[in-house]
Amino acid sequence: MATPSIPSLSRVMTAHDHLLTSGLYLGDSCIMDNLCWVHDSRTDVLSYVLSSTSPPSSTAHDLPPDCPVSPLSGAAELCAIVRIDREDFWLTADGGYMGPNTVWKEIVDVKLSCTACDSGIDPLSSDFMVVLDILCKLTKNCVMLGYSAGTSFFVSTKQGPSHFKLRHKLFETINATRVDSNEPDVGKSSSTDAFSFEMWPLTKESNHPELLSLKSTHRLLPVPAYDLNNDLICPLAYRHSLQGALVEIHFMLSHWGIAAVHHDVYSAEIWQIRLLVLPVPLSPIKKRRIPLHLEMDDGPSKKLMKI
């Protein structure tokens, strides 16, 4: 794994030092004292411990004033520095939606997702072990009687959890309560806007009528991911900018049960992604040179001849 350049490493360590003082960094084992599960309708939401003092302030920093700075009211904003794994990457503009299937019956149901893994950089690698340990403890503190943990949250090896999954809801109904009234209303503007329904990229363009049919009832919710200049990343650039990238991730954690299979489900909903180091481009496959004229008298290539 390539080592980040000195400016990139400085950016990473500055973010790390800032998170350490936030009170909600998952790499700090003391965070457990600040959190508790609160039952809300059919779900449980990880929240701040009620006290006479205010909950820890949002850890977002150096970002535009109109970007979201705290998750749903009462929900705890968890933070970590991770690498977005190249594998199991569905944090694209439409999550790879090809049409109705067993997972998504309609495009409105689509949830984008990715997995977070070890950054491969010290001291962040040591912190990531703490992150996984704390997330394991938090999930074990919220279980339903007779239920077992499904595979919705952790990716595990024989040694235990190695990754955790993150997701993003792509649509919300227009009458849904918005957390931040100052948040820009993206996805509803003109056809020249990269975040509009008209310009939103799809895996299959034949699904565009289905997407446009939601315009009067739903808002598009771009992934709240910000580039190195603190600008919102365009949907077309999600894969190029995020797959394999080193990021500061902010998310909220919730839990519910699936009665039919008696499984506990845990969901880490992305609240904000701050890009710290761009992903290393994959080496392109070297193309062989094709001659313009084929000499029929030429024998087999010497490289292929066996002696």
Secondary structure, DSSP 8 states (H G I E B T S, - for coil): -----HHHHHHHHHHHHHHHTTS-BTTSGGGGGGEEEEEETTEEEEEE---SS--------SS-TTS--S-STTB--EEEEEEE-STT-B-STTTT--SS-SS-SSGGG-EEEEEEE--S-TTHHHHHHHHHHHHHHHHHTS--TT-EE-SSSEEEETTEEEEEEEEEE-EEETTS--S-TTS--TTSS-TT-TTSTTT---SSGGGHHHHHTTTTTEEE----EE-TTS-B--GGGHHHHHTT-EEEEEEEEEEEEETTTTEEEEEEEEEEEEEEE--------------SS--TT--S-TTT---
